[in-house]
Amino acid sequence: MRGTPRDVIGAPHPLLSAVAEPVDPTAPEVVAAAADLLATLRGEPATAGLAAPQIGLSWRLIAVDAGRHPEARSRAGELVLANPRLSGTARWGEWREGCASIPGLTADVPRAARITVRGHLPGTGEAVTIEADAFEARCIQHQLDHLDGLLFLDRVPGVLSLHRSLHSCDA
C-alpha cells in the first residue's frame, strides 16, 4: 500500500506527551497509517525514525530506517512495527540525538547500545523479534519513548547535555 506523507507535529503538542494506544495490526486503518508513517519518514531525509504520535495518531506504531546513518551497523532496513515492546537491553552509554518534533536541539541521551524488540507487522499481524545495535538500537528506543509520551529531553541528565543543532534528525 502506498502511503501519504503527513506533517510531523512539534512539541509541545499534547499527543507527544500522551501514552499511545495498542492497535490491531491487521485493521485496514492501521495498515494505512503504517504506510503513511513510512511515506512521511521517506520524506524526511535527515530522520531515521518516526512514531505515530508524531503524525497525529495516538497509536503504538513506529517506522525506522536507520540504514542511511553512517553509525548504523545492524541495518534492518525499513521497518514498521505495531505494538512494539523492548524485551532486552545491554551495553548502556550516552549518545547525541535529536527529534523531528523538536528541531534545532540535540542532547546527549543515555540509551542501550544493544536491544531486542518484539512487535507485529502491520497487515499480516505476524509477530517479529528484532535485534539491533549501535545507532539503530538508539533510534528504536527513541521511537518507543514517543509511544510512552516521552521526548528525548525527558531523558537528558542535565542542561549541560543540551546542544544547538543546525539540522534535525530523529535519533
N, C-alpha and C positions, 0 to 999 in steps of 0.2 A: 504494500500500500504506500502510495506517495503522500507525504505529509505536507502541511503548510507551515512555513516559518511563522512564529509568533514573536511579539515583543517580549523582551526579558524585563521583568519588573524589578524595580530598585528598592533598596532599604530606604525608609522604614515601613514598607508595605506590610500590613498585618498578616498576610499569608506567609511571609518569610519567618514569622515568629510563632506560627501555629504548627501543631503536630499533624502531619498528613494522615489521611485515612487509607486503610488497606483497600486493595482493588481486586476485582475478578479479572485475572489476566486474559481470559477468553472473551470478555464482554466487548462488543464492537466499539463502544465509546473509548475503552481503554486502549484497544489496538489503534484507533485513530489518534488518540492522544500520544501514544508511543511514537507514531510516525511523525506527528507534529514536533515532538520533542527532539527527535533525531534531525529533522529538517532545520529546526532552529539552531541546533548545535553545529550543523554543517555550515550555516550562515554566519557563525561566529568564529572566524579563523584563529583567534588568539585564545579560544576557550576549549578546554579539554573535556568538560562535563557540564551537564545541566540536570536539575531536578524539576519535577512537575510544578512544585510551588513557584519556581522562578518564571513559569509561563502562565501563572494564574490558576493552577489546578492544585487543590489540596489533596493530592493522591500520592501514594507510595510508589513512585515510578521515577527511575533515573536513566540517563543516557550518558555514556562515556566513550570517548575515543582519544586515549592518551598517546597513541602511537606516533602522532606528529611531533610530540615533545622530545627534545634531544636526551632527556634523562629517563625516558621510558625504556624499560627492559623487558617486561613480560609481554607487552604488545598484544593484548587480546583482540584488538581491533575495535570496530564499532560494536557497542554492547548496549542493549536496553534491557533493564530488569524491572519486573513488577514485584513489589513487596520484598525488596532485598533486606537481608539482615546479616550483620557481622557475626561470624561464628568462630573466628580465631585471629589473634594478633601476635606479632613478635617484632623485636628489634626497634625499639622506640627512639625517636630523635626529633629535632626541630628543623623544619624547612620553611622556606618562604612560599607563601601562596597568596592569591588574590581571588576576586569573585566578580563575575559579570554583573551582579546586583549591587556591588559596591565599587564602582570604577574609581581609579586614581589612588587606591590604597592597597598596600600589601602588608603582610606581617609574618613573623616567624612563629609557626604553629607546631606544637608537639603532636606527632602522629606516629602510628606504627609503620614500619618500612616493609612489612610482610603481613598480608591479610588473607583470610578465607571469607568469602561472602556467598550466601545462598539466596536464591530468588527464583522467579519464574519468568519464562519467556512470554512476552505478550503475543497473543494469537493462539499458540498451541497450549500454553499453560505448563509446558514442560519444566520440571524442576531442574535447576542447574547449580553447580558449585564452581566458583571462580577463585583461583589462587592468583594473587597479584603481588608485585613487589615494586619498590622504588616509587617513581612518580605516579604510576598507575594506582598503586595502593593508596597513596595520599589523595589522589583525585577521587577515588571511590568513597573514601571516608568523608571527604568534603561534601559529596552529594548525599551521603547518608545523614550527615548533620542537617542538611536542608530539610529532610523528611521529618526530623525531630524538632524543627523550629529553631535550629541553631545556625548562626552565621560564624564564619571563621573568627570574627572579632570576639565572640564569646569564649574562644579557646586561647586567646592571647594572654600570656602570663603577665604582661605589664606594658606600659606605654612605650618603653624603650624597644619593644619588639615591632612597633609600627613603622612603616616606611611609605613614602610617597611613590607613586608609580606613574610612568608615562603611558602605560597601556594596561589593559585589564585582561587577566586570564584566570579562569576558574581553576583553582588548584594549581 
